[in-house]
Amino acid sequence: MLDAARGIVLNKSGNRCNHDPLFPKFFERSKYSKSTYDILHQAMEATQDYYDDPKNHLERIFYSRESDRKQRSESREAVSLVSQVIFNHLDLASMQVVKYTKDGELIPMSVNQIAEEAGINERRTYRALDVLKIAGYIEFEYRNKKTGDEIIALRSIKRVSMLIFEHLGIARDKVAKCITYAREQAEKLVKKASKEAKKGSCGRTDKKWDFKSG
């Protein structure tokens, strides 16, 4: 089948994930999302282009594949969706995929959360993450903690490589400047929080004392 809009031949075969090669799904940021860096918006847009042109966007995925078969369109759609969610939640200061708590704390984003925001099931999400990992665009730090005799698995830390920006056509020096700025801002917040904590430890109070009562 020919997709006239894209000028490519598509094999519209049946699938169990409601994927339509002619009308792929892409991630849309919520209107309530916080403002973010321009390079992250650019990365999300360029990742969408990967669906149609995988050889010229995120090319390491194409060359790292063990199979000579063409990557299926539903796989490209999943990689696009997952990558867009990753960029939407990327903390440039640490290059980690995170969620912010109400107190401003950063916690690693779970695979379930990524799948939910991408609008696909966990199985497709794991596969897409594995594709990105094999290509060297993302790495995982697996963690656990020991409680008595029990070892509990914690959420893995997902770190993004600067290479993914370069392979999406975003200049390395531009990314480096944004990362430096993000880290400077993060350091300022840490110093501010430290100063406020010290003020609180000095025993300051807003209580009004009545000296007339003797």
C-alpha positions as CSV (number, residue, x, y, z in Angstrom):
1,M,0.0,0.0,0.0
2,L,1.3,3.4,-0.9
3,D,1.1,6.3,1.5
4,A,0.8,9.2,-0.9
5,A,1.4,11.8,1.8
6,R,4.7,10.3,2.8
7,G,5.7,8.7,-0.6
8,I,6.6,5.4,0.9
9,V,5.2,1.9,0.7
10,L,3.5,0.5,3.8
11,N,2.4,-3.0,4.6
12,K,-0.9,-2.5,6.4
13,S,-1.0,-5.8,8.2
14,G,-3.2,-6.8,11.2
15,N,-1.8,-6.2,14.6
16,R,-3.0,-6.4,18.2
17,C,-1.9,-3.0,19.4
18,N,-4.4,-0.9,17.4
19,H,-1.5,0.5,15.3
20,D,-2.4,2.0,11.9
21,P,0.7,2.6,9.7
22,L,-1.1,5.3,7.8
23,F,-2.0,7.2,11.0
24,P,0.6,6.7,13.7
25,K,0.1,8.0,17.2
26,F,2.4,10.6,18.6
27,F,2.8,12.1,22.1
28,E,1.1,15.4,22.9
29,R,2.1,17.5,25.8
30,S,-0.6,18.4,28.3
31,K,-1.6,22.1,28.3
32,Y,-0.8,22.0,32.0
33,S,2.8,20.9,31.5
34,K,5.5,23.1,32.8
35,S,7.5,25.2,30.3
36,T,10.7,23.4,29.2
37,Y,13.9,23.9,27.2
38,D,13.6,24.5,23.4
39,I,16.0,21.6,22.7
40,L,13.5,19.2,24.3
41,H,10.7,20.5,22.1
42,Q,13.0,20.2,19.1
43,A,13.9,16.6,20.1
44,M,10.2,15.6,20.5
45,E,9.5,17.0,17.0
46,A,12.5,15.3,15.4
47,T,11.7,12.0,17.1
48,Q,8.3,12.1,15.3
49,D,10.2,12.4,12.0
50,Y,12.0,9.2,12.9
51,Y,8.9,7.3,12.2
52,D,9.0,8.2,8.5
53,D,12.8,8.4,8.1
54,P,14.6,6.0,10.5
55,K,17.9,6.1,8.5
56,N,18.4,9.8,9.0
57,H,16.9,10.1,12.6
58,L,18.3,8.0,15.4
59,E,20.3,6.1,12.8
60,R,22.1,3.9,15.4
61,I,18.8,2.1,15.9
62,F,18.9,1.2,12.2
63,Y,22.6,0.1,12.2
64,S,22.4,-1.7,15.6
65,R,19.7,-4.1,14.5
66,E,20.8,-7.7,14.3
67,S,18.1,-8.5,11.8
68,D,18.3,-7.5,8.1
69,R,14.5,-7.1,8.1
70,K,13.0,-3.6,8.0
71,Q,11.9,-2.4,11.4
72,R,8.2,-2.7,11.6
73,S,6.1,0.5,11.7
74,E,4.5,-0.4,15.1
75,S,8.0,-0.6,16.5
76,R,9.0,2.7,15.1
77,E,5.7,4.2,16.5
78,A,6.5,2.8,20.0
79,V,10.1,4.1,19.9
80,S,8.8,7.6,18.8
81,L,6.2,7.7,21.6
82,V,8.5,6.5,24.3
83,S,11.3,8.9,23.2
84,Q,8.9,11.8,23.2
85,V,7.7,11.0,26.8
86,I,11.4,10.6,27.8
87,F,12.2,14.1,26.5
88,N,9.1,15.5,28.2
89,H,10.4,14.3,31.5
90,L,14.1,14.7,31.0
91,D,15.9,16.6,33.8
92,L,18.8,18.2,31.9
93,A,20.9,18.8,35.0
94,S,21.1,15.0,35.7
95,M,20.1,13.7,32.2
96,Q,17.7,11.5,34.0
97,V,14.1,10.7,33.2
98,V,12.2,11.8,36.3
99,K,8.9,12.8,37.9
100,Y,8.7,15.8,40.2
101,T,7.0,15.4,43.6
102,K,4.9,18.1,45.2
103,D,8.0,19.0,47.3
104,G,10.1,19.4,44.2
105,E,12.0,16.1,44.7
106,L,13.1,14.2,41.6
107,I,12.2,10.5,41.5
108,P,13.0,8.1,38.6
109,M,10.1,7.6,36.2
110,S,8.8,4.0,36.1
111,V,8.2,2.0,33.0
112,N,4.5,1.8,33.9
113,Q,4.4,5.6,34.0
114,I,6.2,5.9,30.6
115,A,3.7,3.4,29.1
116,E,0.7,5.3,30.5
117,E,1.8,8.6,29.1
118,A,2.8,7.1,25.8
119,G,-0.6,5.5,25.5
120,I,0.8,2.0,24.8
121,N,1.1,-1.2,26.9
122,E,4.1,-2.1,29.0
123,R,5.2,-4.8,26.7
124,R,5.7,-2.4,23.8
125,T,7.2,0.1,26.1
126,Y,9.9,-2.3,27.3
127,R,10.7,-3.3,23.8
128,A,11.0,0.4,22.7
129,L,13.3,1.1,25.7
130,D,15.4,-2.0,24.8
131,V,15.8,-0.6,21.2
132,L,17.0,2.7,22.6
133,K,19.3,1.0,25.1
134,I,20.9,-1.3,22.4
135,A,21.5,1.8,20.2
136,G,23.3,3.5,23.1
137,Y,20.8,6.3,23.5
138,I,19.7,5.5,27.0
139,E,21.2,3.5,29.9
140,F,19.7,1.9,33.0
141,E,21.1,1.8,36.5
142,Y,19.4,-1.0,38.3
143,R,19.0,-0.5,42.1
144,N,17.7,-2.4,45.1
145,K,17.7,-2.1,48.9
146,K,18.0,-4.7,51.5
147,T,15.4,-4.8,54.3
148,G,16.4,-7.5,56.7
149,D,16.7,-10.7,54.7
150,E,14.6,-9.3,51.9
151,I,16.0,-7.5,48.8
152,I,13.6,-5.0,47.3
153,A,14.0,-3.8,43.7
154,L,13.8,-0.1,43.3
155,R,12.9,1.9,40.2
156,S,15.8,1.9,37.7
157,I,17.5,5.2,36.9
158,K,17.2,6.0,33.2
159,R,19.9,8.2,31.9
160,V,19.9,9.7,28.4
161,S,23.0,10.1,26.2
162,M,23.9,13.4,24.5
163,L,24.3,11.4,21.4
164,I,20.5,11.1,20.9
165,F,20.3,14.9,20.5
166,E,23.1,14.8,17.9
167,H,21.3,12.1,16.0
168,L,18.1,14.1,15.9
169,G,19.9,17.0,14.3
170,I,20.4,19.2,17.4
171,A,23.9,20.7,17.7
172,R,26.0,19.3,20.5
173,D,27.3,22.7,21.7
174,K,23.7,23.9,22.0
175,V,22.8,20.9,24.1
176,A,25.9,21.4,26.2
177,K,25.0,25.0,26.9
178,C,21.5,24.0,28.0
179,I,22.9,21.3,30.3
180,T,25.4,23.7,31.9
181,Y,22.6,26.2,32.5
182,A,20.3,23.6,34.0
183,R,23.0,22.4,36.4
184,E,23.7,26.0,37.4
185,Q,20.1,26.5,38.2
186,A,19.9,23.2,40.1
187,E,22.9,24.3,42.2
188,K,21.2,27.6,43.0
189,L,18.1,25.8,44.2
190,V,20.2,23.5,46.4
191,K,22.1,26.5,48.0
192,K,18.8,28.3,48.5
193,A,17.3,25.3,50.2
194,S,20.4,24.9,52.4
195,K,20.2,28.6,53.5
196,E,16.5,28.2,54.4
197,A,17.3,25.0,56.3
198,K,20.0,26.9,58.3
199,K,17.6,29.7,59.2
200,G,15.1,27.2,60.4
201,S,17.7,25.5,62.7
202,C,18.5,28.8,64.5
203,G,15.4,28.7,66.5
204,R,13.7,31.7,64.9
205,T,10.1,32.2,65.7
206,D,7.2,34.5,64.9
207,K,5.8,34.2,68.5
208,K,5.2,37.6,70.1
209,W,6.4,37.8,73.7
210,D,4.6,39.9,76.3
211,F,7.4,41.5,78.4
212,K,4.9,43.5,80.5
213,S,3.7,40.4,82.3
214,G,7.0,40.1,84.2
